[in-house]
Amino acid sequence: PDLTGHEKFGLGNVKYNISRIHVTAVELPSASISLLPGSGIKLGIGNASLTIDMNWNIRTWMFKDSGRGTVQISKVFVTAIFSTPLDNTGPMSISLTSCRTTSGDIDIKLNGKS
């Protein structure tokens, strides 16, 4: 979905819109799934990266600008634990019981008219 909003900076408001958000690349060089006896499943992802392309525009009382942008997120680490209760009363269910995510580097490039 598009991101639209405003922020107050100094003497005025900055209105922004980020649209046409597309994930263009995902790299998962280290991913693992392991069973946790009696409790569920552990998912581990290490040193992942993600690239996102988007359109952006910004408007203040003094100027406005728009263009294309790229966000690259790297050194992403995720650990998630899923519980899988086995009660034989219906279909199996999976619930997320914990999740920890860290990212090392975020590089944002905005190309605009100004």
Backbone bond lengths (Angstrom), bond angles and torsions (degrees), N, CA, C in turn:
res aa  C-N    CA-C-N  psi(-1)  N-CA   C-N-CA  omega(-1)  CA-C   N-CA-C  phi
1 P - - - 1.466 - - 1.530 110.94 -
2 D 1.325 115.21 156.58 1.460 120.82 176.89 1.527 110.07 -69.73
3 L 1.330 115.68 154.34 1.466 121.93 175.68 1.519 107.76 -114.36
4 T 1.328 116.57 122.53 1.457 121.87 -178.92 1.520 107.91 -133.43
5 G 1.325 115.78 140.84 1.456 118.43 177.89 1.505 111.99 -179.33
6 H 1.323 114.65 -168.14 1.460 120.59 177.06 1.525 108.84 -148.23
7 E 1.318 114.66 151.70 1.456 122.84 178.27 1.512 108.21 -133.23
8 K 1.320 116.89 147.03 1.465 120.93 177.88 1.520 108.46 -95.91
9 F 1.327 116.05 121.83 1.459 123.17 177.94 1.520 108.61 -128.37
10 G 1.304 117.06 122.09 1.465 120.88 174.62 1.503 113.22 55.59
11 L 1.335 115.83 -112.67 1.459 121.38 -173.46 1.517 115.06 -91.85
12 G 1.340 118.43 0.36 1.453 117.33 -177.16 1.516 113.28 -164.77
13 N 1.315 113.68 -178.60 1.451 121.02 179.42 1.531 110.61 -94.22
14 V 1.307 114.99 147.19 1.456 121.96 173.87 1.525 106.25 -114.08
15 K 1.326 116.74 119.28 1.457 121.47 176.72 1.523 107.91 -98.44
16 Y 1.339 116.41 137.06 1.459 119.53 -178.49 1.519 110.80 -136.65
17 N 1.327 115.00 156.53 1.456 122.16 174.12 1.530 107.48 -144.53
18 I 1.307 115.86 128.93 1.467 122.46 175.37 1.521 106.20 -118.47
19 S 1.343 116.34 121.21 1.458 120.03 -174.37 1.525 110.87 -134.09
20 R 1.324 115.40 173.32 1.469 122.46 -179.38 1.525 111.71 49.25
21 I 1.318 115.07 49.52 1.461 121.87 -179.32 1.525 108.28 -77.60
22 H 1.338 115.66 122.82 1.462 121.18 -179.17 1.521 109.90 -133.37
23 V 1.322 116.22 129.59 1.456 120.98 171.72 1.520 106.23 -79.83
24 T 1.324 116.94 118.16 1.461 120.91 -175.11 1.522 113.05 -103.94
25 A 1.329 118.01 -16.91 1.468 119.97 178.66 1.522 109.79 -156.38
26 V 1.323 115.37 139.46 1.466 122.95 174.09 1.522 107.14 -136.49
27 E 1.316 116.43 129.46 1.457 120.73 176.23 1.517 108.98 -124.12
28 L 1.331 115.23 127.82 1.465 122.48 178.73 1.533 108.74 -123.15
29 P 1.331 117.28 75.46 1.468 119.00 -174.84 1.523 113.70 -68.37
30 S 1.317 117.32 -22.72 1.460 120.13 -179.18 1.521 109.07 -138.55
31 A 1.320 116.56 104.65 1.462 121.29 179.20 1.521 108.83 -134.38
32 S 1.332 115.97 141.38 1.462 119.70 179.67 1.524 110.17 -145.22
33 I 1.317 114.35 150.84 1.464 122.21 174.20 1.515 106.65 -128.80
34 S 1.323 115.71 131.91 1.463 119.13 177.88 1.527 109.78 -136.72
35 L 1.321 115.15 150.77 1.457 121.14 178.14 1.520 109.74 -86.44
36 L 1.321 116.08 137.87 1.456 122.33 174.66 1.521 106.26 -106.91
37 P 1.324 117.83 105.75 1.468 120.90 -173.92 1.529 112.85 -51.12
38 G 1.315 114.80 125.74 1.449 121.69 176.37 1.509 115.49 78.07
39 S 1.336 118.52 -2.89 1.463 117.38 -176.66 1.518 114.79 -132.33
40 G 1.328 119.22 -35.74 1.447 116.52 -179.14 1.511 114.96 160.59
41 I 1.323 114.52 -140.84 1.460 122.51 -172.56 1.526 109.07 -131.95
42 K 1.333 116.27 139.47 1.455 121.65 175.98 1.531 108.33 -113.39
43 L 1.326 115.98 128.36 1.464 122.91 177.08 1.517 107.95 -111.27
44 G 1.319 116.50 127.18 1.461 120.97 177.36 1.515 110.19 -124.81
45 I 1.328 116.48 132.17 1.462 122.24 177.22 1.525 106.45 -128.68
46 G 1.334 116.23 127.72 1.455 119.97 -178.31 1.508 112.68 -125.00
47 N 1.320 115.16 141.45 1.462 123.54 175.27 1.532 113.21 55.44
48 A 1.315 115.94 39.92 1.470 121.03 179.73 1.527 110.25 -81.42
49 S 1.333 115.21 163.83 1.465 119.95 175.87 1.527 109.43 -142.78
50 L 1.325 114.74 159.49 1.459 122.01 -174.44 1.528 108.04 -147.23
51 T 1.334 117.07 136.67 1.467 121.68 175.67 1.523 108.51 -122.53
52 I 1.330 116.00 132.71 1.460 122.63 -177.62 1.526 108.57 -127.18
53 D 1.337 117.35 130.81 1.465 122.82 172.96 1.523 108.89 -106.19
54 M 1.337 116.58 151.14 1.466 120.22 -176.88 1.517 111.07 -161.31
55 N 1.319 115.27 163.52 1.457 123.35 166.91 1.521 106.78 -99.14
56 W 1.327 117.27 148.79 1.460 120.60 177.28 1.520 110.15 -142.34
57 N 1.317 115.19 153.18 1.464 119.54 168.90 1.520 108.18 -148.41
58 I 1.318 114.19 150.22 1.459 121.57 -176.62 1.529 107.88 -138.00
59 R 1.335 116.00 145.41 1.456 120.21 -178.32 1.529 108.78 -143.59
60 T 1.340 115.90 132.20 1.456 122.56 172.77 1.519 107.69 -128.11
61 W 1.294 117.46 178.90 1.467 120.44 178.13 1.523 110.79 -67.29
62 M 1.361 117.03 -19.25 1.452 120.82 -174.38 1.529 113.87 -101.18
63 F 1.344 117.98 -32.38 1.464 120.53 -176.87 1.516 110.51 -156.16
64 K 1.329 114.20 167.57 1.456 120.30 172.23 1.523 107.80 -141.47
65 D 1.330 115.87 151.95 1.457 121.18 -179.58 1.523 107.97 -153.92
66 S 1.335 115.67 159.43 1.459 120.73 178.39 1.519 108.66 -155.46
67 G 1.319 116.16 165.86 1.457 120.17 178.46 1.512 111.89 170.07
68 R 1.331 114.68 -157.39 1.465 122.44 178.48 1.514 108.20 -109.68
69 G 1.322 115.85 154.99 1.453 120.09 178.45 1.512 111.49 -143.63
70 T 1.325 114.88 157.05 1.459 122.33 176.05 1.520 108.20 -131.86
71 V 1.325 116.03 133.77 1.460 122.34 175.20 1.521 107.38 -118.20
72 Q 1.330 115.88 126.26 1.463 120.86 176.08 1.518 107.89 -117.34
73 I 1.324 115.48 123.01 1.461 122.35 179.33 1.522 106.71 -114.22
74 S 1.328 116.51 126.61 1.461 119.53 -178.32 1.531 110.46 -133.25
75 K 1.324 114.04 171.31 1.469 121.93 -177.12 1.539 110.71 57.21
76 V 1.327 115.66 46.57 1.466 122.16 -179.96 1.527 108.74 -91.33
77 F 1.324 115.99 130.71 1.458 122.52 178.04 1.526 108.35 -125.53
78 V 1.322 116.29 131.12 1.467 122.13 -178.73 1.529 108.85 -131.43
79 T 1.326 115.85 133.02 1.458 121.61 169.79 1.523 107.13 -127.90
80 A 1.323 116.96 122.81 1.464 121.65 -178.93 1.522 109.18 -129.70
81 I 1.318 115.79 139.31 1.460 122.58 176.44 1.525 108.00 -115.63
82 F 1.328 115.52 126.65 1.461 122.33 177.80 1.517 108.70 -113.26
83 S 1.327 116.85 134.07 1.470 119.79 175.06 1.522 108.58 -95.29
84 T 1.317 114.84 144.31 1.467 121.33 -179.56 1.525 108.79 -131.28
85 P 1.324 116.79 80.08 1.460 118.97 -179.55 1.528 111.66 -64.33
86 L 1.304 115.33 135.38 1.464 121.14 178.91 1.524 108.30 -112.82
87 D 1.327 116.04 99.31 1.460 118.51 -179.08 1.529 112.67 -117.97
88 N 1.309 118.24 -0.05 1.472 123.48 177.17 1.524 113.57 57.14
89 T 1.326 118.89 20.61 1.467 120.10 179.96 1.524 111.97 -102.06
90 G 1.283 117.80 -0.11 1.460 120.14 -178.63 1.508 109.85 174.39
91 P 1.315 115.49 -163.27 1.463 118.64 -179.68 1.530 111.18 -65.01
92 M 1.325 115.22 150.53 1.453 120.49 179.13 1.523 109.96 -64.39
93 S 1.314 116.80 140.93 1.461 121.12 177.39 1.526 108.94 -119.91
94 I 1.310 115.33 152.84 1.458 121.53 177.97 1.521 107.23 -128.52
95 S 1.344 116.03 130.96 1.460 121.41 179.32 1.518 109.58 -126.47
96 L 1.314 116.31 139.93 1.458 121.14 175.46 1.519 107.71 -79.30
97 T 1.343 116.75 119.74 1.458 119.91 -178.24 1.525 112.49 -102.40
98 S 1.328 117.97 -26.58 1.462 120.14 174.13 1.521 109.44 -157.50
99 C 1.330 115.01 152.24 1.461 120.34 179.52 1.526 108.19 -152.72
100 R 1.320 116.11 132.16 1.466 121.59 177.08 1.527 107.56 -130.81
101 T 1.330 116.10 128.96 1.460 121.68 -179.13 1.523 108.90 -132.98
102 T 1.321 115.74 135.84 1.460 121.10 172.54 1.526 108.50 -133.10
103 S 1.320 115.68 150.68 1.463 119.75 175.33 1.519 108.17 -132.14
104 G 1.324 115.85 144.13 1.446 120.59 -175.73 1.512 113.51 -93.56
105 D 1.330 117.55 -49.98 1.462 121.23 -174.26 1.524 110.58 -129.29
106 I 1.334 115.23 138.55 1.463 121.69 173.44 1.526 107.04 -130.29
107 D 1.325 116.10 122.09 1.456 122.60 -179.53 1.526 108.25 -116.72
108 I 1.333 117.44 119.91 1.458 122.45 -178.50 1.524 108.89 -115.12
109 K 1.330 116.22 125.48 1.469 121.56 176.88 1.520 108.37 -121.53
110 L 1.339 115.74 122.37 1.454 121.57 178.53 1.521 108.83 -115.19
111 N 1.308 116.96 125.29 1.460 123.15 175.32 1.513 107.55 -110.33
112 G 1.327 116.00 122.55 1.455 120.18 -177.80 1.512 112.18 -138.59
113 K 1.307 115.03 -172.79 1.463 120.80 -178.27 1.512 112.03 -76.10
114 S 1.336 117.09 -30.56 1.476 120.39 -176.90 1.500 111.21 -84.53
